[in-house]
Amino acid sequence: NGDNFICFVCGIICCDSCSKHIDKCPLCRATLRLSLTERINHFENLLKRDNYNYLYFAQYRIGSSFLFLKRYAESLYWMESSAMMGFSLAQYMMGYIFLKGIGIPKNIELSFEWFKLSDKNHFLNAKTVIAYFYLKGLHVEKNLSEAKNYFLNASVRGHSLAQNNLGNI
């Protein structure tokens, strides 16, 4: 039926034709016999648990699944729910969604705010994106010194793209 399978443990996507030949995720060995819709239902069931640790992760995974399906309104709802709970990867994705205008109009200001929040919650990739904002003057005044500081901060933590960009400034 052309449905893809997504491992609900590690998130790897396996196409329908490949998944017919295997029962377990090639990465983490979880079962692949659930369709994307069944996996979304699995995450929705996780949301019903009284365990906060599952909640933000489940919301993020549901949002990611809907994004993959190009069901943008549902994706945005779940991604934002996770981001508002403080999940830095979801905050980063919200920044990316607004930056690129995926399913919504582009909004550089909101994008920058989401990236800043993700950075505040220690998501390393956000530092590099914020540095790029300062380097190019997107939404903020162009500031080479501030860009260098963000690239340097990410570089000392091992972010190779930040190291490369820092070397090019």
Disulfide bonds with the S-S distance in Angstrom:
none
